[in-house]
Amino acid sequence: MAGRQAGFWDVEHRLRQLSERGDPLEKLAATVDFEIFRAELVAVQGPRDPSKGGRPPFDPVLKFRMLVLQAMHGLSLAQTEFLVADRLSWMRFCGLGPGDAVPDANTLWVRRIRI
């Protein structure tokens, strides 16, 4: 199907198929309330200095979820970045859509050394 752009409903259909097949990440997300870690993650992140400019920081819970994936699968940070951008089930676990920006390996490294 070269040249055909995937539509919104195609992505929804694929995600529904993954759910029907028992996506383990969907089960993990339903079991673990990652939001309970938000306050601690924000505290570790520290205050942001808006005078330095740059893009707004990525959500700390998103980065934490990516680090959970990295640890679960024994991946490098670069591999984790790639797989979150590549796999729909990993995107969904992280709360991302196909068009959303994914934190890069350097961003995850900064998060990891602060935790």
N, C-alpha and C positions, 0 to 999 in steps of 0.2 A: 504494500500500500504506500509506495513512495509518493511523496508530494502531498499526502493527506495530513492535515493538522488535526491533532487530537482535540476533541471538544470537551466541554465540561462534563457532559453526560458519560463520555467514554471513561473519564477518570473515576467518576462516581460508580460506574458499572464495575470497573476493575477493583475498586476498594470493597464493594459489596461482595465480589467473588472471593477476595482475600478473607473477609470476615466469615463467609460461609465455610471456608476451608480451615477455620480455626486459627487465625493469625495470633501467634503467641504474644506479640507485642501489644496487641489490642487487649488481650487478657491481662497482661502486666499493668497496662495503663488503667484498667478498670479496678485492679486489685490494690495498687499503690497510689495513695494520694500525694503526688509530688509537690503539691502546693504547700504541704506542711513544712517543707524545707525552705520556702521562699524567704522568710524573715532571716534565717541564718545565712543563706546565700547572699542576700542583699547586704547584711552586716559585714560579711567577709569581703564583698566587692568594694566596700567603702564608698565615700561620696565621690561624685563625678564633678570635675572642674569644667564647667561650661565655657570658660574663657579659652580653653585649649582647642575648641572647635571640634570638627570631625562629626561623623554620623552618630546618631543616638546609639547607646549600647544595646546589644542583644539581650533579650530576656534571660535572667540568670537561671530560671527553671529550664528553659530550652537548652542552655549550655550544659546543665546538670544531666538532663535526659540524654544528651549526646555522649557525655562521659560514661553514663550507665551502659549505653550501647557499646562504647569502646571497650569497657571492662568485660562485658558479657562475651564479646567475640574476640578478644585478644588482638585488637587492631591498633595500628598507629593512628595518630591524630589526623594525618592526611587521608588515610583510608576511611576513617570515620566521616570526615567531611565529604568525601566522594560518595560514600554509600548513602548518607542521608540525602544528598542531592539526587541520587540515582534511583533509590527504591521508594515506591509509594508507601509501603508499610512502615518504613523508617520515618518518612516525612510525617505520616499521620501520627505516629508515636510521639514525635517532637512537636506536634501542633502546627506543622507547616503545610502549605499547599505547593503545587508544582511551580508556581511563579514567585514564591517567597525566597528571600535571601537566606543563605545558610552560613552560619559562622564558620570562618576558615580555621585551619589548623593552628595558626598563630593565636587567634582569639581563644581557642580552647586551651592552648598551652598556658596563657596568662591566667585563665580560670583555674586550671589544674594546680599551678604553683601556689595560688592563693588559698586553695582548699587544703 
